[in-house]
């Protein structure tokens, strides 16, 4: 049997191909957005894990500054 190709079926096929390509582009955009959001979530998680250490380091620096100021004050009085 010979397959016949009518102009109407060819347009339907092109329309389906175009719809599939649009869906692929949308899927690629969605995947890129998901990767971006995952990277941001990882950054926030890392920042949250490091926050206590930032407090410790800042407290130590403040303590050292107060100790230095106290030593300078004592030296000034003595």
C-alpha positions as CSV (number, residue, x, y, z in Angstrom):
1,X,0.0,0.0,0.0
2,X,1.2,3.4,-0.8
3,X,1.0,6.1,1.9
4,X,-0.6,9.2,0.8
5,X,0.3,12.5,2.2
6,X,-2.3,15.2,2.2
7,X,-1.5,18.8,2.8
8,X,-3.7,19.0,5.9
9,X,-1.9,16.1,7.7
10,X,1.5,17.7,6.9
11,X,0.3,20.9,8.7
12,X,-0.9,18.9,11.7
13,X,2.5,17.2,11.9
14,X,4.3,20.5,11.8
15,X,2.0,21.9,14.4
16,X,2.7,19.0,16.7
17,X,6.4,19.3,16.2
18,X,6.2,23.1,17.0
19,X,4.1,22.3,20.1
20,X,6.7,19.7,21.2
21,X,9.5,22.1,20.7
22,X,7.7,24.8,22.7
23,X,7.2,22.3,25.5
24,X,10.9,21.4,25.5
25,X,11.8,25.1,25.7
26,X,9.5,25.5,28.7
27,X,10.9,22.4,30.3
28,X,14.4,23.7,29.9
29,X,13.4,27.1,31.4
30,X,11.8,25.3,34.3
31,X,14.9,23.1,34.9
32,X,17.2,26.1,34.8
33,X,15.0,27.9,37.3
34,X,15.0,24.9,39.6
35,X,18.8,24.7,39.4
36,X,19.0,28.4,40.3
37,X,16.7,27.9,43.3
38,X,18.6,24.9,44.4
39,X,21.8,26.8,44.4
40,X,20.2,29.7,46.4
41,X,18.9,27.2,48.9
42,X,22.3,25.6,49.3
43,X,23.8,29.1,49.9
44,X,21.2,29.8,52.6
45,X,21.8,26.5,54.2
46,X,25.6,27.1,54.3
47,X,25.0,30.6,55.7
48,X,22.7,29.2,58.4
49,X,25.3,26.6,59.3
50,X,28.0,29.2,59.6
51,X,26.0,31.8,61.6
52,X,26.9,30.4,65.1
53,X,30.6,30.6,64.1
54,X,30.2,34.2,63.0
55,X,28.7,35.0,66.4
56,X,31.6,33.2,68.2
57,X,34.3,35.1,66.2
58,X,32.6,38.5,66.6
59,X,32.3,37.8,70.4
60,X,36.0,36.9,70.6
61,X,37.0,40.1,68.7
62,X,34.8,42.2,71.0
63,X,36.3,40.5,74.1
64,X,39.8,41.2,72.8
65,X,38.9,44.8,72.2
66,X,37.5,45.2,75.7
67,X,40.5,43.5,77.2
68,X,42.9,45.8,75.2
69,X,40.8,48.9,76.3
70,X,40.9,47.7,79.9
71,X,44.7,47.1,79.8
72,X,45.2,50.6,78.3
73,X,43.0,52.2,80.9
74,X,44.9,50.4,83.8
75,X,48.2,51.4,82.2
76,X,47.0,55.0,82.0
77,X,46.0,55.0,85.7
78,X,49.2,53.3,86.9
